[in-house]
Amino acid sequence: MSNTIIPESQRTAGDQSEAHTGIEPWLSVSFLALLPLIVAFYVPEAWQPYLFVAGGLLLLVGTVLLIRQERRNSAERRD
């Protein structure tokens, strides 16, 4: 007798996104961007530009994630 392994059904990307009930990735990155921006007010002036740039880049990444998510959702609705 041969051992036949039957794989469990794999979830599709749509199923995984529906099961995701936590905070949106773009929102968590945007909240994370607030940390360097707040800290920049309490550190020496030499550090402030770097922290403002880091916060700005994180906000930019959050915006890109939001745009990608909305495009993906709208493409799924059209199908």
C-alpha positions as CSV (number, residue, x, y, z in Angstrom):
1,M,0.0,0.0,0.0
2,S,1.2,3.4,-0.8
3,N,0.9,6.4,1.5
4,T,-1.1,9.0,-0.3
5,I,-0.8,12.5,1.1
6,I,-3.7,14.7,0.3
7,P,-2.7,18.3,0.7
8,E,-5.1,20.6,2.5
9,S,-6.9,23.1,0.5
10,Q,-4.8,26.2,0.1
11,R,-6.3,29.6,0.7
12,T,-6.2,32.1,-2.1
13,A,-5.0,35.7,-1.7
14,G,-8.6,36.9,-1.6
15,D,-9.4,34.5,1.3
16,Q,-6.4,35.7,3.2
17,S,-7.2,39.3,2.8
18,E,-10.8,38.7,4.0
19,A,-9.5,36.8,7.0
20,H,-7.2,39.8,7.9
21,T,-9.1,41.7,10.5
22,G,-6.2,43.7,12.1
23,I,-5.0,47.2,11.3
24,E,-4.2,48.0,7.7
25,P,-0.5,47.9,6.8
26,W,-0.5,51.4,5.3
27,L,-2.1,52.8,8.5
28,S,0.4,51.1,10.8
29,V,3.3,52.6,8.7
30,S,1.7,56.0,8.9
31,F,1.3,55.8,12.6
32,L,5.0,54.6,12.8
33,A,5.9,57.8,10.9
34,L,4.7,59.9,13.8
35,L,7.4,58.6,16.1
36,P,10.5,60.2,14.5
37,L,8.4,63.4,13.9
38,I,7.6,63.6,17.6
39,V,11.0,62.6,18.8
40,A,12.5,65.3,16.5
41,F,11.2,68.0,18.8
42,Y,13.1,66.6,21.8
43,V,16.5,65.9,20.4
44,P,19.4,68.4,19.5
45,E,18.9,70.4,16.3
46,A,21.6,68.4,14.5
47,W,19.4,65.3,14.6
48,Q,16.1,67.0,13.6
49,P,16.6,67.0,9.8
50,Y,17.3,63.3,9.8
51,L,14.2,62.5,11.9
52,F,12.0,64.7,9.7
53,V,13.3,63.0,6.6
54,A,12.7,59.6,8.2
55,G,9.1,60.5,9.2
56,G,8.5,61.9,5.7
57,L,9.7,58.8,4.0
58,L,7.6,56.6,6.3
59,L,4.5,58.8,5.4
60,L,5.4,58.4,1.7
61,V,5.7,54.6,2.1
62,G,2.3,54.5,3.9
63,T,0.7,56.5,1.0
64,V,2.2,54.2,-1.6
65,L,0.8,51.2,0.4
66,L,-2.6,52.8,0.5
67,I,-2.6,53.5,-3.3
68,R,-1.5,49.9,-4.1
69,Q,-4.2,48.5,-1.8
70,E,-6.9,50.6,-3.4
71,R,-5.8,49.7,-6.9
72,R,-5.8,46.0,-6.0
73,N,-9.3,46.2,-4.4
74,S,-10.7,48.1,-7.4
75,A,-9.3,45.5,-9.8
76,E,-10.8,42.7,-7.7
77,R,-14.2,44.4,-7.8
78,R,-14.1,44.7,-11.6
79,D,-13.5,40.9,-12.0
